[in-house]
Amino acid sequence: MPGLGAVATTMIAGVLLARRGQGALVGSLTQMGTIRLGKRTDNRVPRINEFVPLARLDDLVFGGWDIFPDSAYQSAIHANVLGRDHLDRVRDELETIEPMTAVFYPECVRRLHGTHIKRARSKAEMVELVREDIRRFRATNGCDRLVAIWCGSTESHVEPSQVHQSMEAFEAGLRRDDPGIGNSQIYAWACLKEGVPFANGAPNLTVDFPAAWQLAHEHRVPIAGKDFKTGQTLMKTVVAPGLKARMLGIRGWFSTNILGNRDGEVLDDPGSFKSKEVSKLGVLDYILQPEVYAALYGDLFHKVRIEYYPPRGDAKEGWDNIDLFGWLGYPMQIKIDFLCRDSILAAPIVLDLALLLDLAQRAGMKGIQEWLSFYFKSPMTAAGLYPEHDLFIQLMKLKNTMRWMRGEPPITHLGHEYYD
Ligand SMILES: NC(=O)c1ccc[n+]([C@@H]2O[C@H](COP(=O)([O-])OP(=O)(O)OC[C@H]3O[C@@H](n4cnc5c(N)ncnc54)[C@H](O)[C@@H]3O)[C@@H](O)[C@H]2O)c1
């Protein structure tokens, strides 16, 4: 994991605790979920991790890069997500996880000043240094396979430019230090070259541009992104499809958050917030289809704010005010106040993505893994294809992909056979 901060250390500590039988991996579909096979009367409902051959928790080793030298233990203490009682039970293992030096061009994340960083003459050389790290990590830990998940800070918003359009243009850009190539793209490029599947937990460009898609295809590597779907957006992709299913109209949706962790501090910078805003705003447009349902959603005013408020730490509070209307246009309101915990919601996503990307690679799947949209605020899709945001359609797609991988028929929910 590039970025050994709150999310990454919460995930690692959780897996280490679960391995010792001292914690339940709540929120993880791969660890807790089941999958129905065949008819409802067949009674075949295995656990997902018994149905598809996922790596076992006991076989995992963890590593990462960070711009600060803190071990996973120190970083977890700093993040203050898990209590000392939990962390101290796995302290010995967490202390051995020390970050490798980071790729850090500070213009990508203005609020951070890293000290634990690599020096190179060009971005091309930087890619080579990360590739050496990957090979060393693989050899030192005796790993058969690797997966990378970006858990680093959100970078400033960058639109794809000429340099992102082809592999040749990107390689040339690396050699001349093109400013459009940010830290996360350098890690991703190195991972893809090493055949390591890559998922992007932040809204950065990272692996979502034509050159990266092409490289992933050529090296037969699965990729996925962008931006873990955790608190407010999770609620939005649950509630919005419900209102739309009943053809209720929406005039306004105002969402605001307060959070006080380092992620919140980084998002206080307008450049980083812009990346998040783009990622958070897209959701409703795709779910509600205002161009098709102009009378219901044509005038929808959607606004998203994130406020950095240190006293809350990782315990984020997300408010939603929804101004909706029903029969004859009569107005109603819904208020949601989600007192959530950011990293507690994100950690299971990191674990699931690592296991599922590894599975995808072994199944010969390469390039964008749209079936993993379930986990993302802003799912990556093939060029020209709109993303699917509805959580329940995403879940069906994910489970049907697993059935397809194992030669089981997909479930359509048609169900006429029970009545014929
Ligand atoms: N619910 C969630 O927590 C959630 C949801 C969606 C997305 N995310 C995203 O996940 C990412 C991680 O969130 P977090 O709460 O763990 O943040 P964090 O600030 O605690 O951790 C990020 C870590 O990345 C490190 N970092 C920054 N630039 C780096 C670089 N170039 N190389 C290596 N390390 C680098 C930082 O030093 C920090 O330790 C953020 O981008 C965040 O926006 C989180």
The ligand as an ORCA input file, in Angstrom:
! r2SCAN-3c Opt
* xyz 0 1
  N     -13.549      6.376      4.560
  C     -12.305      6.626      4.251
  O     -11.500      6.601      5.104
  C     -11.962      6.916      2.849
  C     -12.956      6.864      1.872
  C     -12.631      7.115      0.546
  C     -11.339      7.403      0.218
  N     -10.382      7.485      1.188
  C      -9.051      7.848      0.776
  O      -8.112      6.916      1.245
  C      -6.873      7.582      1.408
  C      -6.304      7.248      2.758
  O      -7.127      7.793      3.789
  P      -6.590      7.874      5.278
  O      -7.735      8.285      6.131
  O      -5.843      6.630      5.596
  O      -5.589      9.086      5.191
  P      -4.236      9.308      6.041
  O      -3.885     10.727      5.827
  O      -4.372      8.796      7.424
  O      -3.200      8.350      5.302
  C      -2.641      8.655      4.082
  C      -1.173      8.356      4.177
  O      -0.596      8.545      2.894
  C       0.677      9.089      3.082
  N       1.113      9.641      1.804
  C       0.771     10.803      1.216
  N       1.403     10.926      0.037
  C       2.139      9.813     -0.130
  C       3.009      9.346     -1.148
  N       3.225     10.083     -2.223
  N       3.590      8.150     -0.991
  C       3.364      7.397      0.123
  N       2.579      7.796      1.114
  C       1.954      8.980      0.986
  C       0.493     10.065      4.220
  O       1.705     10.382      4.835
  C      -0.440      9.288      5.132
  O       0.274      8.528      6.079
  C      -7.141      9.073      1.211
  O      -6.800      9.461     -0.101
  C      -8.619      9.169      1.379
  O      -9.200     10.261      0.683
  C     -10.681      7.234      2.502
*
